[in-house]
Amino acid sequence: MLFSSSPLLIDTLRQRRVKLSYLIDFPAILWSGRANSRNFPANIYPFRASSHFLYFAGFPLENAAIRLYEGRLELFMDNAPKDNALWQGETPQRDQIAELMGADAAYPLTELFNYLEDAATIVVQNPITANEQRQLLNCPLVSAKEPQGIDLELTQAVIHLRLTHDQFAINELRQAAEISVEAHKIGMKATKTAQLEAQVRAAMEGVIMSHNMTCSYNSIVTVHGEVLHNQQYHHPLQPGDLLLADVGAETPMGWAADITRTWPVSGTFSPTQRDIYHLVLKAHDTCIDSIKPGIEYQDIHRMAATVIAEGLVELGILKGTPEDLVEQDAHALFFPHGIGHLLGLDVHDMEDLGDLAGYEPGRVRSQRFGWCFLRLNRPLKPGMLVTIEPGFYQVPAILNNPKNRKKYKTVVNWKRLEQFADVRGIRIEDDVLVTEIEPEILTKNLPTSIAEIEALVQN
Amino acid sequence: MLFSSSPLLIDTLRQRRVKLSYLIDFPAILWSGRANSRNFPANIYPFRASSHFLYFAGFPLENAAIRLYEGRLELFMDNAPKDNALWQGETPQRDQIAELMGADAAYPLTELFNYLEDAATIVVQNPITANEQRQLLNCPLVSAKEPQGIDLELTQAVIHLRLTHDQFAINELRQAAEISVEAHKIGMKATKTAQLEAQVRAAMEGVIMSHNMTCSYNSIVTVHGEVLHNQQYHHPLQPGDLLLADVGAETPMGWAADITRTWPVSGTFSPTQRDIYHLVLKAHDTCIDSIKPGIEYQDIHRMAATVIAEGLVELGILKGTPEDLVEQDAHALFFPHGIGHLLGLDVHDMEDLGDLAGYEPGRVRSQRFGWCFLRLNRPLKPGMLVTIEPGFYQVPAILNNPKNRKKYKTVVNWKRLEQFADVRGIRIEDDVLVTEIEPEILTKNLPTSIAEIEALVQN
């Protein structure tokens, strides 16, 4: 299954490396990495190949490398030792895999030693393989975030390619989105009888697993949505709670989806929850409607901030004009993160490269409260896949911070805010493909409206 | 939840380190390790602390160390940075955690530098932390399998303690067993409507996840039970197939269960499947009945081999006397692995130490075909938890091996064997606690009989 090929895959991989050859005139060697051990060597975490390797090699081969040069693909990997067949079954041999991926040549891993000259690379996450990369290429590859020389040139070329998705990738991304949509629907339906966050998580990840996919990141399924990356699942579900679920699937070839929905445990939003949900949804819809080639992603972020500020003024939580409030970062009291990020083989696509992929060359992260967590700052292009994920949170660490209390003393109606105590965190997130015409919401089959969500939870 | 304590836990941790202080007269420093990154730094695999750390610290703290000396416990860890509260929520501070674990003192991690003198350690799995251990202690800690000097003394002391389980550990192990039993029952029930292995796996892991536990190892759920560590889940379920499921839970504090059952996809074993199942079950029951203090685990392995050989003679698959066949390793054609292993914080408990824990000092692994995969070779003692997991497999790599075909030409009735083609792999595995009296099967609530298993699958 991991090793099923197709003419489209072989052709796609060829096109990717030919395009790479137009961008760089030196060889690139990409390593897949190794499995990480959990508590003893044989008890490993499920292997995840480096995304850069996957992009050009297609298959998640363990401890392999590929060399790309002038449109050619050479595979370096060792055949499994004979003993392996008892424990792992018969696995495809190097030459078979080379054929499945359309490689021009295939060698044992030790042969790589003879093909290193003038080659650039990107450092992988696995520390042992990263160390091998450094030793073999005999240069101080600090991290994938700070490449130098030809490694930087290679990184920029790979970013250029991976920023927009080809048809094969889009097919995979659609599949990941479809299964993730299904997982969220089942999660909503499972809430009625669930007593713990963990039970809803299990129902959702069960859908992903039953389609033989994995999660593209550690799921967030929590009644404490105000903890942005909450990865605890032990809280009981109470009737007045909102449940925030940020769960996405990854196809066997590594392509990711990323969806968030927030629903009422009881099946019915309270009036205050409805009010806030509506404003987050308005921000979500406004942003998606604005997506088109050429628009700056930071302008979409500002749009979300403005819609949220405007809504909070209408609800009497903030005081002032939306534009002024956004200028003061007052929206960030409740919407501290960015409006989204790139999505592809990584859920934060190419975040291993720091901001090299997310930020247009010459731009750097803002230090400002409302902008410092913006992960993407580029004009959009057809073929880019981005998330749109506005939210509203009451984060104690932000709202109880004495500096914020002082700075935003007159801007926030703290008394009024208290009436919204049953809204700890709401986020609505979809995956949106930029096209020449209308944006395509890959996750559109999952409803966002209050009526439809309540109906699913009440089933 | 991860940080809920109890007087029993605090007292247990104290008893463990006091016992350690009777065995070594130098300080021990144990590191917990770090989370491993998947495809970019923030996308981590769920953190699993080193089991040696967990045994004495109780809680799975990330990037922490403890120093144990003369019955004292000192905790070294840094408080989470302030920014962390936005993403991870408010996490307990070092001093709170120290109190929960009954530590005598707590310091920032950098302070560890002043407490290194004469200290021994055990190398963790995470390569970055392992490197830090080497640098800080300024010695060539190769791997946990080959400790030297005081590291070896510490390792032997820890093995002595961890070989038998205290009441707190047994409570945890019972919980892991109970949830794993439930997972298997649900797996059997889910088979009726499942079309893929992945769907049964999802149902089983869903039970574990819904109880906020994790899997203690990568599940095996396959119609190709002859691949011993099969971790692919894409095969369709066919009516005549047997499904082999080797799935176990791990409690939040890290204690493991390990269960295997094999059931017919259709709900009814075929006559040949019944025959083989019966002989594996007979081996299973005979071994468990023989468990008592003082018995050699290798003798239990030999017992399983003999029962299997005897049964295969009765079925006309092997020819000769059972004892002769075992002497020739003929049983290993169909039962190539060992009868089981230690179970505790690791599913193969302390396998990070190679065979130092599994093998009585002075004993080494046999090279023989029927014995080389035996993971435990010690006399049993009350408080030890072991698995008993006999099996029958038709592994092509073994049965089609020309050497084996030649060596066992007259011993195997190859023609007769062909009639058992619908039995690719059967394993029955339970977790058994050695006590002064009857062995306690922690997993006894999961049936082993054909009638009960068929009833569960047919539900």
Interface residues (C-beta under 8 A of the other chain):
Chain A: M1 L2 N36 S37 R38 N39 F40 P41 A42 N43 I44 Y45 P46 R48 S50 S51 K82 A85 L86 W87 Q88 G89 E90 Q125 N126 P127 I128 L196 A198 Q199 R201 A202 A203 E205 G206 V207 I208 M209 S210 H211 N212 Y217 N218 H224 E226 V227 L228 H229 N230 Q231 Q232 Y233 H234 G254 P336 L345 D346 V347 H348 M350 E351 D352 V395 P396 A397 I398
Chain B: M1 L2 N36 S37 R38 N39 F40 P41 A42 N43 I44 Y45 P46 R48 S50 S51 K82 A85 L86 W87 Q88 G89 E90 Q125 N126 P127 I128 L196 A198 Q199 R201 A202 A203 E205 G206 V207 I208 M209 S210 H211 N212 Y217 N218 H224 E226 V227 L228 H229 N230 Q231 Q232 Y233 H234 G254 P336 L345 D346 V347 H348 M350 E351 D352 V395 P396 A397 I398
